[in-house]
Amino acid sequence: MRFCLTEYSAKRRLQSVKSERLNQIESSSDRYLDRLWELAHLPEYQDLSPQELKKIVRKRSKQQFNEYVDTVFAAHRTFRHGYENDAPSWDFLTSFFFTATMLTSIGYGYVAPFTFYGRLFGVVYCLIGIPLTLVTVANVAKFISEMVFRIHYELWKLWMRWKERKNQGLGIDEESKGLFGESEDEQEILDRVRLVRFPPIVVFMFVFLYGLFGAYIIHKNEEQWSYTESMYFTFISILTVGFGDYRPAATNLMTVLVVIMGGIILTTMCMDVVGRLYLKEIHYIGRKLKTNNPFYLIREAKARRRRRAMASLLAQLARGMIFAHRNYSDLALRKERKKERKRGSHVLCLAQQHNGHFKRIMSVPDGQFMFARMPPDPPSDCQVVSTSAYSVRLRWAPAFSTDDQVTYNIRYRLKHTEDGKVRELRGIQGNTAEIMSIDSCSLYEFRITAVSRYGESKPVYLVQYTEPQLSPQHILATRLNANTIELVWEPPYKRTHEVKNYIVYFTDNPEASLSEWEKVTVNGRHVVFPDLKYDWFYMFSATACFRDGQRSPLSRVGHSKTIEVMESISDREDLSETTPLLRRDYVSFAV
């Protein structure tokens, strides 16, 4: 009601100003017409020709005409720009203010181009400049939000230390060890994990206080505005609404622009914080509202059963892969030979009969005959080489095809999400690929296919989690020889310069808990494990230790398999009569 009364009084005031201006225009036009009538009926001008009379009338009525034009222009300036005096002009300062408010999509509207080419330039400039400005403002806001999170984390640590000292002073027995103990298992570690959550209300309060402070600065520079009007102008501007009913004076444009740009950055930071913390909860509420549909409940129950069945199948497959070791390789080899016998040879032999016997005279690839138009086989040995917070490296063996030109496609998406958008990489030439720009701590599904001119093969599926930002990235186990493995990794994405050392966990027992794994402290980013078991399966994981005593989450569990001595000998390519039977770095029997 109060708002309606305020708007009604403002409208009445505008109508009164409009009536006053119309009366001024009418009186000025009457004076000009009276002057023309008076000059036209003077006796001394009766004998003059029309051309001479026109020149004299223009000359002697110029003052009244200028007064009429000034009255009309003053009325236009009042209602178009809101200025009684000191109207804006297209100088450098006004143009800079106009450009800044245009790129930030505020657009007060009291200064605007009125020519065709000026308006065309404004449209093209906005199409290019507004996206760049929004990206720049978002990056600056994200940097400030990261600093705010860091300050909040440091204050939280000081608060927790003060509470621990206070409890110790009161005699309360509380564990003073770090977040991760040396002999704790996974469940104990998870029980001690604490979620440090930044309260977004603090950011909202900070933006509100900044608006009050900015309104005070504008009020001191715009003396004709009250503090309430200055606060209204400030919040309307930093929210990029820009009604244009209040406009700063030409002498205060830079001060107002600095205040507004700071407010826009803080508002964007506030939206970024709220989006990161509460966007998933908002989607969760929407999904809960959606589940009121009984058909959706039935469909969701079926989907949960399918997911449980798939998880059970993947668990069985993983146990088979872990415990099979050499038997798994033999089984795969037997399956491959059986498949080759069913498929037959890929070489067609041409023969002729000679003395009752057939003699082969030529071997022609059968791809030119029955297999000429078949799509390639799926790529084999597909595996995840390493992962980081925002990338996954994949590798596979070449697919069999009758076509020389074989490329590969990779389709990937977030698994277990309703709206998981499928992204695709096409035309990969080699046998390796790195998927970039993905989310951290997320489960992804990858589908790898081989493509030739005769079609596309069946997909090979891989499922992999991405690393947390604080964990060691791209952990990779490389086999150096029959019983030696080298483990390398990259530093965490966050707190890289605060890493003190790394702790590497390894085991040859897949059923062992984390407390039973062997561990070694590493100061660099690589370690070599010699004297391992021959032809065995090993699992590795690493964590980063920071200078403040905290530890990062464990990295992805990598794995590697040692090989037998005889297999390594058979793989040698440069064998000769002088080549020793065993490599020099292998331990042989004593002679």
CORBEL-V277708 format. One record per residue. OMEGA is omega in radians with two decimals (999 if undefined). Layout:
[[OMEGA] [OMEGA]]
This chain:
[[3.12] [3.11] [3.14] [3.12] [3.12] [3.12] [3.14] [3.11] [3.09] [3.11] [3.10] [3.11] [3.10] [3.11] [3.11] [3.10] [3.12] [3.11] [3.12] [3.14] [3.11] [3.09] [3.10] [3.11] [-3.13] [3.13] [3.11] [3.10] [3.09] [3.12] [3.13] [3.12] [3.09] [3.12] [3.10] [3.12] [-3.14] [-3.13] [-3.10] [-3.08] [3.04] [-3.09] [-3.08] [-3.14] [-3.07] [-3.08] [-3.11] [3.09] [-3.13] [-3.13] [3.13] [3.11] [3.13] [3.14] [-3.11] [-3.14] [3.10] [-3.08] [-3.04] [3.09] [-3.09] [-3.13] [3.12] [3.10] [3.12] [3.08] [3.12] [3.13] [3.13] [3.12] [3.12] [-3.12] [3.11] [3.09] [3.10] [-3.12] [-3.14] [-3.07] [3.13] [-3.05] [3.13] [-3.12] [2.96] [3.13] [3.07] [3.12] [-3.12] [3.10] [-3.08] [2.99] [-3.05] [-3.09] [3.12] [3.12] [3.11] [3.10] [3.10] [3.14] [-3.12] [3.12] [3.10] [-3.12] [3.08] [3.09] [3.03] [3.04] [3.12] [3.05] [-3.12] [2.99] [-3.08] [3.08] [-3.13] [3.06] [-3.11] [-3.10] [3.07] [3.10] [3.09] [3.09] [3.12] [3.14] [-3.13] [-3.14] [3.10] [-3.14] [-3.14] [-2.99] [-3.08] [3.08] [3.12] [3.12] [3.13] [3.11] [3.14] [3.13] [3.13] [3.12] [3.10] [3.12] [3.11] [3.09] [3.13] [3.12] [3.07] [3.10] [3.12] [3.09] [-3.13] [3.12] [3.12] [3.13] [3.12] [3.09] [3.11] [3.11] [3.10] [3.12] [3.14] [3.10] [3.11] [3.11] [3.13] [3.11] [3.12] [3.12] [3.09] [3.10] [3.10] [3.13] [3.13] [-3.13] [3.12] [-3.10] [3.14] [3.14] [-3.09] [-3.10] [-3.13] [3.08] [-3.09] [-3.04] [-3.12] [3.03] [-3.03] [-3.08] [3.11] [3.10] [3.14] [3.12] [-3.10] [-3.12] [3.12] [3.12] [3.09] [-3.06] [-3.12] [-3.13] [-3.13] [3.12] [3.09] [3.12] [3.10] [3.12] [3.12] [3.10] [3.14] [3.11] [3.08] [3.10] [3.09] [3.12] [3.09] [3.08] [3.09] [3.12] [3.14] [3.12] [3.11] [3.13] [3.11] [-3.04] [-3.12] [3.11] [2.97] [-3.14] [3.11] [3.10] [3.10] [3.11] [3.09] [3.13] [-3.10] [-3.09] [3.08] [-3.11] [-3.09] [3.01] [3.09] [3.05] [3.03] [3.12] [-3.12] [3.12] [3.03] [-3.11] [3.14] [3.10] [-3.08] [-3.12] [-3.07] [-3.04] [-3.08] [3.11] [3.13] [-3.12] [3.12] [3.13] [-3.10] [-3.13] [3.06] [3.10] [3.12] [3.13] [3.13] [3.10] [3.09] [3.08] [3.12] [3.12] [3.12] [3.13] [3.14] [3.13] [-3.12] [-3.05] [-2.96] [-3.13] [3.12] [3.11] [3.09] [3.09] [3.12] [3.10] [3.11] [3.10] [3.10] [3.07] [-3.13] [-3.08] [3.04] [3.12] [-3.11] [3.10] [3.09] [3.11] [3.12] [-3.14] [3.12] [3.10] [3.09] [3.13] [3.10] [3.09] [3.11] [3.14] [3.10] [3.11] [3.12] [3.11] [3.09] [3.13] [3.12] [3.10] [3.09] [3.12] [3.13] [3.10] [3.10] [3.13] [-3.08] [-3.02] [-3.03] [-3.11] [-3.06] [3.14] [3.12] [3.11] [3.11] [3.13] [3.12] [3.12] [3.12] [3.10] [-3.14] [3.10] [3.10] [3.12] [3.12] [3.11] [3.09] [-3.08] [-3.12] [-3.12] [3.10] [3.14] [3.13] [-3.07] [3.01] [-3.05] [3.05] [-3.09] [3.14] [3.14] [3.08] [3.14] [3.09] [-3.12] [-3.13] [-3.13] [-3.09] [3.03] [-3.09] [3.08] [-3.11] [3.06] [3.10] [-3.09] [-2.97] [-3.10] [-3.00] [-3.03] [3.11] [3.09] [-3.11] [3.04] [3.07] [3.08] [-3.10] [3.11] [3.10] [-3.10] [3.04] [-3.10] [-3.13] [-3.14] [2.99] [-3.13] [-3.03] [3.13] [3.08] [3.12] [-3.09] [3.11] [3.14] [3.08] [-3.13] [3.12] [3.09] [3.12] [3.05] [3.13] [3.14] [-3.09] [3.12] [3.05] [-3.07] [3.07] [3.09] [3.04] [-3.10] [-3.13] [3.02] [-3.11] [3.11] [3.00] [-3.07] [-3.09] [-3.14] [-3.11] [-3.13] [3.07] [-2.97] [2.97] [-3.08] [2.99] [3.11] [-3.04] [-3.07] [-3.11] [3.09] [3.11] [3.06] [3.13] [-3.07] [3.01] [3.04] [-3.06] [3.09] [3.12] [-3.11] [3.13] [-3.11] [3.05] [-3.12] [3.08] [-3.08] [3.12] [3.04] [-3.06] [2.99] [3.14] [3.14] [3.09] [-3.09] [-3.09] [3.03] [-3.07] [2.98] [-3.01] [3.00] [3.11] [-3.06] [3.00] [3.00] [-3.05] [2.90] [-3.08] [-3.10] [-3.10] [2.98] [-3.02] [3.03] [3.07] [-3.01] [3.09] [-3.13] [-3.13] [3.14] [3.05] [-2.94] [-3.12] [-3.12] [3.14] [3.07] [-3.14] [3.12] [3.12] [3.11] [-3.08] [3.10] [3.09] [-3.12] [3.13] [-3.10] [-3.07] [3.11] [-3.11] [3.09] [3.08] [3.13] [3.02] [-3.12] [3.08] [3.09] [-3.13] [3.02] [3.13] [-3.10] [-3.11] [-3.09] [3.05] [-3.06] [3.13] [3.14] [3.12] [3.00] [-3.11] [-3.14] [3.12] [-3.07] [3.11] [3.11] [3.14] [3.02] [-3.13] [-3.14] [3.11] [3.08] [3.03] [3.04] [3.11] [3.08] [3.04] [-3.09] [-3.06] [-3.13] [3.10] [-3.06] [2.99] [-3.08] [3.05] [-3.14] [3.09] [-3.09] [-3.06] [-3.13] [3.11] [3.14] [3.08] [3.13] [2.98] [3.12] [3.12] [3.06] [3.13] [3.07] [-3.12] [3.09] [-3.08] [3.04] [-3.08] [3.13] [3.14] [-3.10] [3.08] [3.11] [3.09] [-3.11] [3.14] [-3.11] [-3.08] [-3.06] [3.14] [3.08] [-3.12] [-3.12] [-3.12] [3.11] [-3.11] [-3.13] [3.06] [-3.03] [-3.12] [3.03] [3.11] [-3.14] [3.12] [-3.12] [-3.13] [999]]
